[in-house]
Amino acid sequence: MKINFIQPNIIKEGKVLLIGRPNVGKSTFVNTVIGQKVAITSPKPQTTRFPIKAIYKEERGAILFVDTPGLFGKTHDLLSRRINEQTYRVINDEIDVVIYMIDHTRKRDFEEAHVLGIVRKIHKPILLVVNKIDDQEKSFLPQYMFMEEEFKDHYQISSLKSLHIKPVINRLFELLPEKSTKKTPLLSEADEERVYPIVNIDSKTFIAELIREKVFLMMGEEIPYTTTVVVDEIKNRSNDLLYIKARMLTTTDRYKKMLIGAGGRKIKEVGSYARKEIALATGKKVYLDLTIHTDPHWQEIYY
């Protein structure tokens, strides 16, 4: 008599690092895979200022995505230098697979060469992922085709339109180690204040990021890079109202006036859009007490 043995499910588990230039779409990719916003996005560089770690789970196992800030080829200010430093530290952490993401709508330049040089020094499986294939209006894809010979696994996707994401996830699970073979757990004991599925920031930081995203989306080219947001207080009040006290910090009084706007119009718009998104994320009514302050040294204190 022939006996058919049923193979047990193999649970995979590991860390996947995303690396690339600023604005290639790494955060949008993570948001799409997770199925909810875990990292803020905007068309401007420096949107992501520190690594975001978010967990993706399914029947095959778990992936801890590490979304790094985009690497700047040249750093002209303190904030850019510190963003690069944080990314370098994460690259040196224990990781299992790397996604090297490219934006084909931008020319290959010194900044891309800088990132490629770093990627070549990482001795882990690397997936070359060309993002934004939904945008064919301006493409420099031929400039990147040589990389397909260097990296065995290469994909073309659209994070924004959720195109061809599944093959990338399938390949990640093929490359990740089995859970039983891992020497250290994927996650440490969860902090109650963390915003699951994000595993490395608390609720104050998450809300501050949502507010900062609105500054990036609604203000001109220069102001977002001179601005950060700090949440000082979160309180549950009566009638299921969430009270949030937050400060926008900017470097000069000139920028402060621009953030306030004529008759306070700008700060009201930023606050209104942020309040709606926070309410959507928390499922509660939100009162956002948002003020603006000048602090020329905020980059030294908060980054």
C-alpha positions as CSV (number, residue, x, y, z in Angstrom):
1,M,0.0,0.0,0.0
2,K,1.3,3.4,-1.0
3,I,1.2,6.1,1.7
4,N,1.1,9.7,0.7
5,F,2.8,11.9,3.2
6,I,1.4,15.5,3.4
7,Q,4.2,18.0,3.6
8,P,3.8,20.5,6.4
9,N,3.5,24.2,5.6
10,I,6.9,25.8,5.6
11,I,6.7,29.2,7.3
12,K,9.1,31.8,6.0
13,E,10.2,34.8,7.9
14,G,12.7,37.6,7.3
15,K,13.7,41.2,6.8
16,V,13.6,42.9,3.4
17,L,15.4,46.2,3.0
18,L,14.3,48.7,0.4
19,I,17.0,51.0,-1.0
20,G,17.1,53.5,-3.8
21,R,17.3,57.2,-4.6
22,P,14.8,59.7,-3.1
23,N,11.4,59.5,-4.6
24,V,11.7,56.2,-6.4
25,G,8.5,54.9,-4.7
26,K,9.7,52.7,-1.9
27,S,7.1,54.0,0.6
28,T,4.3,53.7,-1.9
29,F,5.4,50.1,-2.5
30,V,5.3,49.2,1.2
31,N,1.9,50.9,1.6
32,T,0.5,48.9,-1.3
33,V,1.9,45.6,-0.1
34,I,0.7,46.1,3.5
35,G,-2.7,47.4,2.4
36,Q,-2.7,50.6,4.4
37,K,-0.6,53.7,4.9
38,V,2.4,53.0,7.0
39,A,4.8,55.5,5.5
40,I,3.9,59.0,4.2
41,T,4.4,59.9,0.6
42,S,4.8,62.9,-1.6
43,P,6.4,63.9,-4.9
44,K,9.2,65.7,-3.0
45,P,12.6,64.3,-1.9
46,Q,13.2,64.0,1.9
47,T,9.6,62.9,2.5
48,T,10.9,59.8,4.4
49,R,13.4,61.0,7.0
50,F,14.0,57.8,9.0
51,P,13.6,54.1,8.4
52,I,10.0,52.7,8.7
53,K,9.7,49.1,9.7
54,A,6.3,47.4,8.9
55,I,5.2,43.8,9.1
56,Y,3.4,41.9,6.3
57,K,1.8,38.6,7.3
58,E,0.1,35.9,5.3
59,E,-0.2,32.1,5.3
60,R,3.4,31.7,3.9
61,G,4.9,33.6,6.8
62,A,6.0,37.2,7.6
63,I,8.1,39.9,6.0
64,L,9.5,42.8,7.9
65,F,9.9,45.5,5.3
66,V,12.5,48.2,6.2
67,D,11.7,51.3,4.1
68,T,14.8,53.4,4.1
69,P,15.0,57.1,3.3
70,G,16.3,57.7,-0.2
71,L,20.1,58.1,-0.4
72,F,21.3,61.5,-1.5
73,G,24.3,61.5,-3.8
74,K,25.4,64.9,-2.4
75,T,24.4,66.3,1.0
76,H,24.4,70.0,1.3
77,D,22.7,70.4,4.7
78,L,22.6,68.8,8.1
79,L,19.2,67.0,7.6
80,S,20.3,65.3,4.4
81,R,23.5,64.1,6.0
82,R,21.6,62.7,9.0
83,I,19.1,61.0,6.7
84,N,21.9,59.3,4.8
85,E,23.6,58.3,8.1
86,Q,20.4,56.6,9.2
87,T,20.1,54.7,6.0
88,Y,23.7,53.5,6.2
89,R,23.1,52.2,9.7
90,V,20.1,50.2,8.6
91,I,22.0,48.7,5.6
92,N,24.5,47.3,8.0
93,D,21.8,45.6,10.1
94,E,21.0,42.0,9.8
95,I,18.8,41.6,6.6
96,D,17.8,38.7,4.4
97,V,16.9,40.2,1.0
98,V,17.3,43.6,-0.6
99,I,14.9,45.4,-3.0
100,Y,16.9,47.9,-5.1
101,M,14.3,50.2,-6.6
102,I,14.7,52.4,-9.6
103,D,12.6,55.1,-11.1
104,H,12.9,54.8,-14.9
105,T,11.3,58.3,-15.5
106,R,14.5,60.0,-14.2
107,K,17.9,59.9,-15.9
108,R,20.6,57.7,-14.5
109,D,23.0,60.2,-12.8
110,F,25.7,60.5,-10.1
111,E,23.1,59.9,-7.4
112,E,22.0,56.6,-9.0
113,A,25.6,55.5,-9.5
114,H,26.2,56.3,-5.8
115,V,23.3,54.0,-4.7
116,L,24.4,51.2,-7.1
117,G,27.9,51.3,-5.6
118,I,26.4,50.7,-2.2
119,V,24.1,48.0,-3.4
120,R,27.0,46.1,-5.0
121,K,28.7,45.8,-1.5
122,I,25.6,44.1,0.0
123,H,26.2,40.3,0.1
124,K,22.5,39.3,0.2
125,P,20.0,38.3,-2.5
126,I,19.0,41.5,-4.4
127,L,15.9,42.1,-6.4
128,L,16.1,44.8,-9.0
129,V,12.7,46.5,-9.2
130,V,11.9,49.2,-11.8
131,N,9.0,51.2,-10.5
132,K,6.5,53.6,-12.1
133,I,6.0,51.6,-15.3
134,D,2.5,53.0,-15.5
135,D,4.2,56.3,-16.4
136,Q,5.5,56.0,-20.0
137,E,5.4,59.7,-20.9
138,K,9.1,60.1,-20.2
139,S,11.2,57.0,-19.8
140,F,15.0,56.5,-19.5
141,L,14.7,52.7,-19.2
142,P,17.4,51.9,-21.7
143,Q,19.9,53.6,-19.4
144,Y,19.2,50.9,-16.7
145,M,18.9,47.8,-18.9
146,F,22.6,46.8,-18.2
147,M,21.6,46.1,-14.6
148,E,19.5,43.2,-15.7
149,E,22.7,41.3,-16.5
150,E,24.1,42.1,-13.1
151,F,21.0,41.2,-11.0
152,K,19.5,37.8,-11.6
153,D,16.0,38.8,-10.3
154,H,14.5,41.9,-12.0
155,Y,11.0,43.2,-12.2
156,Q,9.0,46.1,-13.6
157,I,6.1,47.2,-11.4
158,S,3.8,50.1,-10.6
159,S,3.5,50.6,-6.8
160,L,0.9,53.4,-7.3
161,K,-1.3,51.2,-9.6
162,S,-0.5,47.9,-7.8
163,L,0.8,46.3,-11.0
164,H,3.0,43.2,-11.0
165,I,3.5,43.3,-7.2
166,K,2.6,39.7,-6.7
167,P,5.6,38.2,-8.5
168,V,7.9,40.3,-6.3
169,I,6.3,39.0,-3.1
170,N,6.4,35.4,-4.4
171,R,10.1,35.7,-5.0
172,L,10.7,37.2,-1.6
173,F,9.1,34.3,0.1
174,E,11.2,31.9,-2.0
175,L,14.4,33.6,-0.8
176,L,13.5,34.2,2.9
177,P,14.8,31.6,5.4
178,E,12.5,29.2,7.3
179,K,11.3,30.5,10.6
180,S,12.8,27.5,12.4
181,T,16.3,28.3,11.1
182,K,16.4,31.9,12.3
183,K,18.7,32.6,15.3
184,T,16.8,35.7,16.5
185,P,13.1,36.5,16.4
186,L,11.8,38.7,13.7
187,L,10.2,41.1,16.2
188,S,11.0,42.0,19.7
189,E,8.2,42.3,22.3
190,A,5.7,44.7,20.8
191,D,5.4,48.1,22.5
192,E,1.8,49.0,23.3
193,E,2.2,52.5,21.9
194,R,3.4,51.3,18.4
195,V,1.0,51.6,15.5
196,Y,0.7,48.1,14.1
197,P,1.7,47.1,11.5
198,I,4.4,49.6,12.0
199,V,6.8,48.2,14.5
200,N,9.4,51.0,15.2
201,I,7.4,54.2,15.8
202,D,4.9,55.2,18.4
203,S,1.5,56.9,17.9
204,K,2.9,60.4,18.5
205,T,5.5,60.0,15.7
206,F,2.9,58.4,13.4
207,I,0.5,61.4,13.8
208,A,3.4,63.9,13.4
209,E,4.3,62.2,10.1
210,L,0.7,62.4,8.8
211,I,0.7,66.2,9.5
212,R,4.2,66.6,8.0
213,E,3.0,64.8,4.8
214,K,0.3,67.5,4.4
215,V,2.9,70.2,4.6
216,F,4.9,68.4,1.8
217,L,1.8,68.1,-0.3
218,M,0.4,71.6,0.1
219,M,3.4,73.9,0.4
220,G,5.9,75.1,-2.2
221,E,9.2,73.6,-3.1
222,E,11.3,75.2,-0.4
223,I,9.2,75.2,2.8
224,P,8.9,71.4,3.5
225,Y,12.6,71.0,4.0
226,T,12.7,73.7,6.6
227,T,9.8,72.2,8.6
228,T,9.1,69.3,11.0
229,V,6.2,68.4,13.2
230,V,6.2,67.4,16.9
231,V,3.2,65.9,18.7
232,D,3.2,66.9,22.4
233,E,0.0,65.4,23.6
234,I,-2.7,62.8,22.7
235,K,-5.7,62.5,25.0
236,N,-9.0,60.6,24.8
237,R,-11.7,63.0,25.9
238,S,-15.4,62.5,26.4
239,N,-17.7,61.5,23.4
240,D,-14.9,59.4,21.9
241,L,-13.0,62.6,21.0
242,L,-9.2,62.4,20.4
243,Y,-7.4,65.6,21.4
244,I,-4.0,66.1,19.7
245,K,-1.6,69.0,20.5
246,A,1.0,69.4,17.8
247,R,3.7,71.9,16.8
248,M,5.0,72.7,13.3
249,L,8.6,73.9,13.6
250,T,10.3,75.9,10.9
251,T,13.7,77.6,10.7
252,T,12.8,81.3,10.1
253,D,9.9,83.7,10.8
254,R,9.6,84.2,7.0
255,Y,8.7,80.6,6.6
256,K,6.4,80.7,9.6
257,K,4.4,83.5,8.0
258,M,4.1,81.5,4.8
259,L,3.0,78.4,6.7
260,I,0.3,80.5,8.5
261,G,-0.8,82.1,5.3
262,A,-3.0,85.1,4.7
263,G,-5.6,85.2,7.5
264,G,-4.4,81.9,8.8
265,R,-5.6,80.1,5.6
266,K,-2.7,77.8,5.1
267,I,-2.4,76.4,8.6
268,K,-6.1,75.8,8.6
269,E,-5.9,73.9,5.4
270,V,-3.0,71.7,6.6
271,G,-4.8,71.1,9.9
272,S,-8.1,70.2,8.2
273,Y,-6.6,67.7,5.8
274,A,-4.4,66.2,8.6
275,R,-7.4,66.0,11.0
276,K,-9.5,64.1,8.4
277,E,-6.7,61.5,7.8
278,I,-6.0,61.0,11.5
279,A,-9.7,60.5,12.1
280,L,-9.7,57.9,9.3
281,A,-6.7,56.1,10.7
282,T,-8.0,56.1,14.3
283,G,-11.7,55.7,13.8
284,K,-12.3,58.6,16.2
285,K,-13.4,62.2,16.0
286,V,-10.3,64.4,16.2
287,Y,-9.6,67.8,17.6
288,L,-6.2,69.0,16.3
289,D,-4.6,71.8,18.2
290,L,-1.9,72.8,15.7
291,T,0.5,75.7,16.2
292,I,3.6,77.0,14.3
293,H,6.9,78.0,16.0
294,T,10.3,79.2,14.7
295,D,13.2,77.1,15.8
296,P,16.4,77.4,13.7
297,H,17.9,74.4,15.5
298,W,15.2,71.8,15.1
299,Q,17.3,69.7,12.8
300,E,19.9,69.3,15.5
301,I,17.3,68.3,18.1
302,Y,15.0,66.0,16.3
303,Y,17.2,64.2,13.7
